[in-house]
């Protein structure tokens, strides 16, 4: 893995909790713990963004488009 070094500031209480996770071997080190947390947060944000965008869709309009697509494909299907 090609990693970049960064510097962050973190609350002392949160750092203590992070260190306890490392001490209990949930994570091998602070860096991996922080990386896992950032990855998880980004994944959650992306999922919630997708849900937000999907909520903007007009369900009836999307269903009509899907039905049109299926009808056009149905004519291409072989007869059984």
KAMOUR-V738462 format. One record per backbone hydrogen bond with DSSP energy under -0.5 kcal/mol. NH is the residue of the N-H (numbers start at 1). CO is the residue of the C=O. Records with the same first field share a line. If there is no record, write none. Layout:
# KAMOUR-V738462
NH=CO  CO
This chain:
# KAMOUR-V738462
3=1
15=11
16=12
17=13
18=14
19=15
20=16
21=17
22=18
23=19
24=20
25=22
26=21
27=21
33=29
34=30
35=31
36=32
37=33
38=34
39=35
40=36
41=37
42=38
43=39
44=40
45=41
46=42
47=43
48=44
49=45
50=46
51=47
52=48
53=49
54=50
55=51
56=52  53
57=54
59=57
62=58
63=59
64=60
65=61
66=62
67=63
68=64
69=65
70=66
71=67
72=68
73=69
74=70
75=71
76=73
77=73  74
